[in-house]
Amino acid sequence: MHSFLYYYLIFINCVTFAVYGADKVFARLHSWRVPEIVLLLLAVLGGSAGAFIAMQLFRHKTLHFKFIFGVPLIFFLQVAVISYFFYKG
């Protein structure tokens, strides 16, 4: 079960990172954009680390309150939940 979670987290974080990067490219091209709800949903589904890294690397969504505080909050909540279930006595 643990290995499935590891592979899932690697996958979802890579996908999230790529989607945030693609959205930044779309923004520069004044093209179709990925809806913010999709970006936040990817973070909630386990891609918060990928979202945070992409935000910093691509300087994307760094002026939006819900991303500045939301993505790190989601990350810390996910770490707390995972830690609780993995290290529960």
Backbone as XML, in Angstrom:
<?xml version="1.0"?>
<chain id="A" units="angstrom">
  <residue number="1" name="MET">
    <atom name="N" x="0.818" y="-1.203" z="0.000"/>
    <atom name="CA" x="0.000" y="0.000" z="0.000"/>
    <atom name="C" x="0.858" y="1.261" z="0.000"/>
  </residue>
  <residue number="2" name="HIS">
    <atom name="N" x="1.956" y="1.230" z="0.762"/>
    <atom name="CA" x="2.824" y="2.396" z="0.825"/>
    <atom name="C" x="3.457" y="2.694" z="-0.532"/>
  </residue>
  <residue number="3" name="SER">
    <atom name="N" x="3.850" y="1.647" z="-1.253"/>
    <atom name="CA" x="4.491" y="1.881" z="-2.548"/>
    <atom name="C" x="3.512" y="2.500" z="-3.541"/>
  </residue>
  <residue number="4" name="PHE">
    <atom name="N" x="2.230" y="2.104" z="-3.482"/>
    <atom name="CA" x="1.233" y="2.710" z="-4.357"/>
    <atom name="C" x="1.129" y="4.210" z="-4.077"/>
  </residue>
  <residue number="5" name="LEU">
    <atom name="N" x="1.108" y="4.568" z="-2.805"/>
    <atom name="CA" x="1.012" y="5.984" z="-2.433"/>
    <atom name="C" x="2.225" y="6.761" z="-2.941"/>
  </residue>
  <residue number="6" name="TYR">
    <atom name="N" x="3.402" y="6.179" z="-2.799"/>
    <atom name="CA" x="4.618" y="6.855" z="-3.287"/>
    <atom name="C" x="4.537" y="7.096" z="-4.791"/>
  </residue>
  <residue number="7" name="TYR">
    <atom name="N" x="4.158" y="6.067" z="-5.539"/>
    <atom name="CA" x="4.065" y="6.216" z="-6.994"/>
    <atom name="C" x="2.977" y="7.220" z="-7.374"/>
  </residue>
  <residue number="8" name="TYR">
    <atom name="N" x="1.865" y="7.173" z="-6.665"/>
    <atom name="CA" x="0.780" y="8.129" z="-6.928"/>
    <atom name="C" x="1.256" y="9.555" z="-6.689"/>
  </residue>
  <residue number="9" name="LEU">
    <atom name="N" x="1.933" y="9.787" z="-5.557"/>
    <atom name="CA" x="2.389" y="11.147" z="-5.241"/>
    <atom name="C" x="3.423" y="11.639" z="-6.245"/>
  </residue>
  <residue number="10" name="ILE">
    <atom name="N" x="4.299" y="10.762" z="-6.680"/>
    <atom name="CA" x="5.271" y="11.155" z="-7.710"/>
    <atom name="C" x="4.540" y="11.522" z="-8.996"/>
  </residue>
  <residue number="11" name="PHE">
    <atom name="N" x="3.587" y="10.688" z="-9.389"/>
    <atom name="CA" x="2.834" y="10.932" z="-10.624"/>
    <atom name="C" x="2.042" y="12.233" z="-10.559"/>
  </residue>
  <residue number="12" name="ILE">
    <atom name="N" x="1.251" y="12.411" z="-9.506"/>
    <atom name="CA" x="0.383" y="13.597" z="-9.421"/>
    <atom name="C" x="1.206" y="14.874" z="-9.297"/>
  </residue>
  <residue number="13" name="ASN">
    <atom name="N" x="2.343" y="14.824" z="-8.633"/>
    <atom name="CA" x="3.180" y="16.013" z="-8.527"/>
    <atom name="C" x="3.852" y="16.348" z="-9.854"/>
  </residue>
  <residue number="14" name="CYS">
    <atom name="N" x="4.243" y="15.336" z="-10.615"/>
    <atom name="CA" x="4.815" y="15.595" z="-11.949"/>
    <atom name="C" x="3.756" y="16.182" z="-12.879"/>
  </residue>
  <residue number="15" name="VAL">
    <atom name="N" x="2.554" y="15.626" z="-12.839"/>
    <atom name="CA" x="1.458" y="16.147" z="-13.670"/>
    <atom name="C" x="1.139" y="17.592" z="-13.273"/>
  </residue>
  <residue number="16" name="THR">
    <atom name="N" x="1.034" y="17.845" z="-11.976"/>
    <atom name="CA" x="0.718" y="19.191" z="-11.494"/>
    <atom name="C" x="1.787" y="20.179" z="-11.910"/>
  </residue>
  <residue number="17" name="PHE">
    <atom name="N" x="3.039" y="19.814" z="-11.747"/>
    <atom name="CA" x="4.153" y="20.667" z="-12.156"/>
    <atom name="C" x="4.047" y="21.001" z="-13.643"/>
  </residue>
  <residue number="18" name="ALA">
    <atom name="N" x="3.781" y="19.988" z="-14.466"/>
    <atom name="CA" x="3.676" y="20.196" z="-15.913"/>
    <atom name="C" x="2.489" y="21.086" z="-16.275"/>
  </residue>
  <residue number="19" name="VAL">
    <atom name="N" x="1.364" y="20.907" z="-15.603"/>
    <atom name="CA" x="0.173" y="21.713" z="-15.900"/>
    <atom name="C" x="0.408" y="23.172" z="-15.508"/>
  </residue>
  <residue number="20" name="TYR">
    <atom name="N" x="1.022" y="23.409" z="-14.363"/>
    <atom name="CA" x="1.338" y="24.787" z="-13.963"/>
    <atom name="C" x="2.303" y="25.417" z="-14.970"/>
  </residue>
  <residue number="21" name="GLY">
    <atom name="N" x="3.302" y="24.657" z="-15.409"/>
    <atom name="CA" x="4.242" y="25.170" z="-16.405"/>
    <atom name="C" x="3.560" y="25.470" z="-17.727"/>
  </residue>
  <residue number="22" name="ALA">
    <atom name="N" x="2.680" y="24.572" z="-18.151"/>
    <atom name="CA" x="1.952" y="24.783" z="-19.402"/>
    <atom name="C" x="1.048" y="26.015" z="-19.297"/>
  </residue>
  <residue number="23" name="ASP">
    <atom name="N" x="0.403" y="26.190" z="-18.151"/>
    <atom name="CA" x="-0.468" y="27.351" z="-17.979"/>
    <atom name="C" x="0.336" y="28.647" z="-18.054"/>
  </residue>
  <residue number="24" name="LYS">
    <atom name="N" x="1.556" y="28.630" z="-17.552"/>
    <atom name="CA" x="2.406" y="29.823" z="-17.651"/>
    <atom name="C" x="2.733" y="30.120" z="-19.114"/>
  </residue>
  <residue number="25" name="VAL">
    <atom name="N" x="3.022" y="29.083" z="-19.882"/>
    <atom name="CA" x="3.294" y="29.264" z="-21.318"/>
    <atom name="C" x="2.049" y="29.804" z="-22.015"/>
  </residue>
  <residue number="26" name="PHE">
    <atom name="N" x="0.881" y="29.221" z="-21.686"/>
    <atom name="CA" x="-0.367" y="29.697" z="-22.280"/>
    <atom name="C" x="-0.605" y="31.167" z="-21.937"/>
  </residue>
  <residue number="27" name="ALA">
    <atom name="N" x="-0.276" y="31.557" z="-20.720"/>
    <atom name="CA" x="-0.471" y="32.947" z="-20.296"/>
    <atom name="C" x="0.402" y="33.881" z="-21.127"/>
  </residue>
  <residue number="28" name="ARG">
    <atom name="N" x="1.631" y="33.488" z="-21.349"/>
    <atom name="CA" x="2.539" y="34.329" z="-22.147"/>
    <atom name="C" x="2.092" y="34.447" z="-23.596"/>
  </residue>
  <residue number="29" name="LEU">
    <atom name="N" x="1.451" y="33.387" z="-24.100"/>
    <atom name="CA" x="0.979" y="33.387" z="-25.492"/>
    <atom name="C" x="-0.414" y="33.989" z="-25.643"/>
  </residue>
  <residue number="30" name="HIS">
    <atom name="N" x="-0.999" y="34.424" z="-24.535"/>
    <atom name="CA" x="-2.372" y="34.948" z="-24.533"/>
    <atom name="C" x="-3.327" y="33.933" z="-25.161"/>
  </residue>
  <residue number="31" name="SER">
    <atom name="N" x="-3.139" y="32.695" z="-24.768"/>
    <atom name="CA" x="-3.917" y="31.594" z="-25.307"/>
    <atom name="C" x="-4.899" y="31.084" z="-24.260"/>
  </residue>
  <residue number="32" name="TRP">
    <atom name="N" x="-5.515" y="29.945" z="-24.563"/>
    <atom name="CA" x="-6.418" y="29.285" z="-23.627"/>
    <atom name="C" x="-5.676" y="29.039" z="-22.325"/>
  </residue>
  <residue number="33" name="ARG">
    <atom name="N" x="-6.359" y="29.169" z="-21.200"/>
    <atom name="CA" x="-5.751" y="29.008" z="-19.883"/>
    <atom name="C" x="-6.382" y="27.852" z="-19.140"/>
  </residue>
  <residue number="34" name="VAL">
    <atom name="N" x="-5.606" y="27.269" z="-18.269"/>
    <atom name="CA" x="-6.126" y="26.234" z="-17.372"/>
    <atom name="C" x="-6.902" y="26.955" z="-16.270"/>
  </residue>
  <residue number="35" name="PRO">
    <atom name="N" x="-8.142" y="26.579" z="-16.025"/>
    <atom name="CA" x="-8.913" y="27.249" z="-14.964"/>
    <atom name="C" x="-8.234" y="27.112" z="-13.598"/>
  </residue>
  <residue number="36" name="GLU">
    <atom name="N" x="-8.343" y="28.169" z="-12.796"/>
    <atom name="CA" x="-7.709" y="28.155" z="-11.472"/>
    <atom name="C" x="-8.217" y="27.017" z="-10.610"/>
  </residue>
  <residue number="37" name="ILE">
    <atom name="N" x="-9.492" y="26.675" z="-10.752"/>
    <atom name="CA" x="-10.046" y="25.588" z="-9.944"/>
    <atom name="C" x="-9.341" y="24.268" z="-10.271"/>
  </residue>
  <residue number="38" name="VAL">
    <atom name="N" x="-8.953" y="24.072" z="-11.514"/>
    <atom name="CA" x="-8.233" y="22.852" z="-11.903"/>
    <atom name="C" x="-6.839" y="22.858" z="-11.269"/>
  </residue>
  <residue number="39" name="LEU">
    <atom name="N" x="-6.171" y="24.003" z="-11.294"/>
    <atom name="CA" x="-4.848" y="24.098" z="-10.685"/>
    <atom name="C" x="-4.908" y="23.796" z="-9.189"/>
  </residue>
  <residue number="40" name="LEU">
    <atom name="N" x="-5.898" y="24.355" z="-8.515"/>
    <atom name="CA" x="-6.044" y="24.104" z="-7.081"/>
    <atom name="C" x="-6.482" y="22.665" z="-6.812"/>
  </residue>
  <residue number="41" name="LEU">
    <atom name="N" x="-7.319" y="22.112" z="-7.657"/>
    <atom name="CA" x="-7.765" y="20.733" z="-7.485"/>
    <atom name="C" x="-6.588" y="19.765" z="-7.607"/>
  </residue>
  <residue number="42" name="LEU">
    <atom name="N" x="-5.688" y="20.026" z="-8.533"/>
    <atom name="CA" x="-4.500" y="19.180" z="-8.661"/>
    <atom name="C" x="-3.670" y="19.205" z="-7.374"/>
  </residue>
  <residue number="43" name="ALA">
    <atom name="N" x="-3.573" y="20.380" z="-6.760"/>
    <atom name="CA" x="-2.854" y="20.484" z="-5.489"/>
    <atom name="C" x="-3.560" y="19.688" z="-4.401"/>
  </residue>
  <residue number="44" name="VAL">
    <atom name="N" x="-4.877" y="19.792" z="-4.349"/>
    <atom name="CA" x="-5.661" y="19.068" z="-3.338"/>
    <atom name="C" x="-5.559" y="17.562" z="-3.538"/>
  </residue>
  <residue number="45" name="LEU">
    <atom name="N" x="-5.470" y="17.120" z="-4.762"/>
    <atom name="CA" x="-5.390" y="15.689" z="-5.059"/>
    <atom name="C" x="-4.012" y="15.091" z="-4.773"/>
  </residue>
  <residue number="46" name="GLY">
    <atom name="N" x="-3.125" y="15.884" z="-4.219"/>
    <atom name="CA" x="-1.815" y="15.370" z="-3.832"/>
    <atom name="C" x="-0.647" y="16.040" z="-4.522"/>
  </residue>
  <residue number="47" name="GLY">
    <atom name="N" x="-0.924" y="16.973" z="-5.419"/>
    <atom name="CA" x="0.144" y="17.621" z="-6.171"/>
    <atom name="C" x="0.595" y="18.946" z="-5.600"/>
  </residue>
  <residue number="48" name="SER">
    <atom name="N" x="0.432" y="19.137" z="-4.311"/>
    <atom name="CA" x="0.762" y="20.432" z="-3.716"/>
    <atom name="C" x="2.255" y="20.750" z="-3.773"/>
  </residue>
  <residue number="49" name="ALA">
    <atom name="N" x="3.095" y="19.752" z="-3.631"/>
    <atom name="CA" x="4.544" y="19.999" z="-3.717"/>
    <atom name="C" x="4.919" y="20.418" z="-5.139"/>
  </residue>
  <residue number="50" name="GLY">
    <atom name="N" x="4.383" y="19.720" z="-6.128"/>
    <atom name="CA" x="4.634" y="20.081" z="-7.524"/>
    <atom name="C" x="4.102" y="21.463" z="-7.855"/>
  </residue>
  <residue number="51" name="ALA">
    <atom name="N" x="2.941" y="21.800" z="-7.286"/>
    <atom name="CA" x="2.351" y="23.124" z="-7.504"/>
    <atom name="C" x="3.239" y="24.207" z="-6.906"/>
  </residue>
  <residue number="52" name="PHE">
    <atom name="N" x="3.699" y="23.980" z="-5.679"/>
    <atom name="CA" x="4.530" y="24.986" z="-5.012"/>
    <atom name="C" x="5.857" y="25.186" z="-5.745"/>
  </residue>
  <residue number="53" name="ILE">
    <atom name="N" x="6.480" y="24.098" z="-6.143"/>
    <atom name="CA" x="7.754" y="24.198" z="-6.870"/>
    <atom name="C" x="7.546" y="24.917" z="-8.199"/>
  </residue>
  <residue number="54" name="ALA">
    <atom name="N" x="6.478" y="24.577" z="-8.916"/>
    <atom name="CA" x="6.190" y="25.229" z="-10.200"/>
    <atom name="C" x="5.906" y="26.711" z="-10.008"/>
  </residue>
  <residue number="55" name="MET">
    <atom name="N" x="5.183" y="27.052" z="-8.949"/>
    <atom name="CA" x="4.888" y="28.463" z="-8.680"/>
    <atom name="C" x="6.178" y="29.251" z="-8.510"/>
  </residue>
  <residue number="56" name="GLN">
    <atom name="N" x="7.130" y="28.677" z="-7.789"/>
    <atom name="CA" x="8.386" y="29.372" z="-7.541"/>
    <atom name="C" x="9.269" y="29.399" z="-8.791"/>
  </residue>
  <residue number="57" name="LEU">
    <atom name="N" x="9.380" y="28.264" z="-9.456"/>
    <atom name="CA" x="10.266" y="28.158" z="-10.622"/>
    <atom name="C" x="9.779" y="28.991" z="-11.804"/>
  </residue>
  <residue number="58" name="PHE">
    <atom name="N" x="8.484" y="28.923" z="-12.077"/>
    <atom name="CA" x="7.920" y="29.641" z="-13.223"/>
    <atom name="C" x="7.393" y="31.023" z="-12.861"/>
  </residue>
  <residue number="59" name="ARG">
    <atom name="N" x="7.437" y="31.375" z="-11.573"/>
    <atom name="CA" x="6.868" y="32.631" z="-11.081"/>
    <atom name="C" x="5.428" y="32.784" z="-11.577"/>
  </residue>
  <residue number="60" name="HIS">
    <atom name="N" x="4.672" y="31.743" z="-11.299"/>
    <atom name="CA" x="3.303" y="31.660" z="-11.801"/>
    <atom name="C" x="2.326" y="31.620" z="-10.631"/>
  </residue>
  <residue number="61" name="LYS">
    <atom name="N" x="1.316" y="32.467" z="-10.681"/>
    <atom name="CA" x="0.268" y="32.562" z="-9.656"/>
    <atom name="C" x="0.829" y="33.026" z="-8.309"/>
  </residue>
  <residue number="62" name="THR">
    <atom name="N" x="1.932" y="33.738" z="-8.340"/>
    <atom name="CA" x="2.563" y="34.191" z="-7.093"/>
    <atom name="C" x="1.966" y="35.496" z="-6.576"/>
  </residue>
  <residue number="63" name="LEU">
    <atom name="N" x="1.032" y="36.075" z="-7.291"/>
    <atom name="CA" x="0.368" y="37.289" z="-6.831"/>
    <atom name="C" x="-1.091" y="37.041" z="-6.466"/>
  </residue>
  <residue number="64" name="HIS">
    <atom name="N" x="-1.503" y="35.795" z="-6.509"/>
    <atom name="CA" x="-2.877" y="35.429" z="-6.211"/>
    <atom name="C" x="-2.963" y="34.887" z="-4.789"/>
  </residue>
  <residue number="65" name="PHE">
    <atom name="N" x="-3.767" y="35.539" z="-3.958"/>
    <atom name="CA" x="-3.885" y="35.192" z="-2.541"/>
    <atom name="C" x="-4.193" y="33.715" z="-2.331"/>
  </residue>
  <residue number="66" name="LYS">
    <atom name="N" x="-5.153" y="33.184" z="-3.106"/>
    <atom name="CA" x="-5.550" y="31.793" z="-2.880"/>
    <atom name="C" x="-4.442" y="30.808" z="-3.234"/>
  </residue>
  <residue number="67" name="PHE">
    <atom name="N" x="-3.493" y="31.213" z="-4.051"/>
    <atom name="CA" x="-2.363" y="30.339" z="-4.365"/>
    <atom name="C" x="-1.207" y="30.570" z="-3.383"/>
  </residue>
  <residue number="68" name="ILE">
    <atom name="N" x="-0.957" y="31.832" z="-3.036"/>
    <atom name="CA" x="0.134" y="32.152" z="-2.115"/>
    <atom name="C" x="-0.048" y="31.443" z="-0.779"/>
  </residue>
  <residue number="69" name="PHE">
    <atom name="N" x="-1.281" y="31.448" z="-0.269"/>
    <atom name="CA" x="-1.546" y="30.831" z="1.031"/>
    <atom name="C" x="-2.183" y="29.452" z="0.901"/>
  </residue>
  <residue number="70" name="GLY">
    <atom name="N" x="-2.965" y="29.250" z="-0.140"/>
    <atom name="CA" x="-3.684" y="27.998" z="-0.297"/>
    <atom name="C" x="-2.796" y="26.802" z="-0.572"/>
  </residue>
  <residue number="71" name="VAL">
    <atom name="N" x="-1.873" y="26.933" z="-1.514"/>
    <atom name="CA" x="-1.023" y="25.802" z="-1.872"/>
    <atom name="C" x="-0.134" y="25.368" z="-0.700"/>
  </residue>
  <residue number="72" name="PRO">
    <atom name="N" x="0.561" y="26.284" z="-0.016"/>
    <atom name="CA" x="1.335" y="25.824" z="1.154"/>
    <atom name="C" x="0.449" y="25.232" z="2.256"/>
  </residue>
  <residue number="73" name="LEU">
    <atom name="N" x="-0.730" y="25.794" z="2.469"/>
    <atom name="CA" x="-1.643" y="25.249" z="3.475"/>
    <atom name="C" x="-2.062" y="23.830" z="3.104"/>
  </residue>
  <residue number="74" name="ILE">
    <atom name="N" x="-2.411" y="23.617" z="1.855"/>
    <atom name="CA" x="-2.770" y="22.281" z="1.382"/>
    <atom name="C" x="-1.594" y="21.330" z="1.596"/>
  </residue>
  <residue number="75" name="PHE">
    <atom name="N" x="-0.387" y="21.776" z="1.270"/>
    <atom name="CA" x="0.806" y="20.940" z="1.439"/>
    <atom name="C" x="0.988" y="20.522" z="2.893"/>
  </residue>
  <residue number="76" name="PHE">
    <atom name="N" x="0.922" y="21.470" z="3.800"/>
    <atom name="CA" x="1.142" y="21.147" z="5.213"/>
    <atom name="C" x="0.036" y="20.255" z="5.767"/>
  </residue>
  <residue number="77" name="LEU">
    <atom name="N" x="-1.185" y="20.456" z="5.332"/>
    <atom name="CA" x="-2.273" y="19.573" z="5.753"/>
    <atom name="C" x="-2.066" y="18.151" z="5.226"/>
  </residue>
  <residue number="78" name="GLN">
    <atom name="N" x="-1.618" y="18.039" z="3.991"/>
    <atom name="CA" x="-1.355" y="16.713" z="3.431"/>
    <atom name="C" x="-0.217" y="16.021" z="4.153"/>
  </residue>
  <residue number="79" name="VAL">
    <atom name="N" x="0.829" y="16.751" z="4.462"/>
    <atom name="CA" x="1.953" y="16.165" z="5.205"/>
    <atom name="C" x="1.486" y="15.707" z="6.579"/>
  </residue>
  <residue number="80" name="ALA">
    <atom name="N" x="0.650" y="16.505" z="7.234"/>
    <atom name="CA" x="0.150" y="16.138" z="8.560"/>
    <atom name="C" x="-0.704" y="14.870" z="8.497"/>
  </residue>
  <residue number="81" name="VAL">
    <atom name="N" x="-1.583" y="14.785" z="7.515"/>
    <atom name="CA" x="-2.454" y="13.610" z="7.391"/>
    <atom name="C" x="-1.628" y="12.362" z="7.072"/>
  </residue>
  <residue number="82" name="ILE">
    <atom name="N" x="-0.720" y="12.477" z="6.133"/>
    <atom name="CA" x="0.123" y="11.331" z="5.767"/>
    <atom name="C" x="0.978" y="10.908" z="6.958"/>
  </residue>
  <residue number="83" name="SER">
    <atom name="N" x="1.554" y="11.869" z="7.645"/>
    <atom name="CA" x="2.372" y="11.551" z="8.818"/>
    <atom name="C" x="1.552" y="10.852" z="9.885"/>
  </residue>
  <residue number="84" name="TYR">
    <atom name="N" x="0.349" y="11.324" z="10.113"/>
    <atom name="CA" x="-0.508" y="10.715" z="11.129"/>
    <atom name="C" x="-0.782" y="9.245" z="10.814"/>
  </residue>
  <residue number="85" name="PHE">
    <atom name="N" x="-1.140" y="8.956" z="9.564"/>
    <atom name="CA" x="-1.493" y="7.587" z="9.223"/>
    <atom name="C" x="-0.280" y="6.664" z="9.104"/>
  </residue>
  <residue number="86" name="PHE">
    <atom name="N" x="0.871" y="7.193" z="8.702"/>
    <atom name="CA" x="2.060" y="6.353" z="8.580"/>
    <atom name="C" x="2.748" y="6.100" z="9.908"/>
  </residue>
  <residue number="87" name="TYR">
    <atom name="N" x="2.679" y="7.059" z="10.803"/>
    <atom name="CA" x="3.389" y="6.918" z="12.060"/>
    <atom name="C" x="2.472" y="6.642" z="13.246"/>
  </residue>
  <residue number="88" name="LYS">
    <atom name="N" x="1.196" y="6.375" z="12.926"/>
    <atom name="CA" x="0.234" y="6.051" z="13.984"/>
    <atom name="C" x="0.615" y="4.711" z="14.583"/>
  </residue>
  <residue number="89" name="GLY">
    <atom name="N" x="0.724" y="4.709" z="15.889"/>
    <atom name="CA" x="1.144" y="3.584" z="16.690"/>
    <atom name="C" x="0.677" y="2.287" z="16.283"/>
  </residue>
</chain>
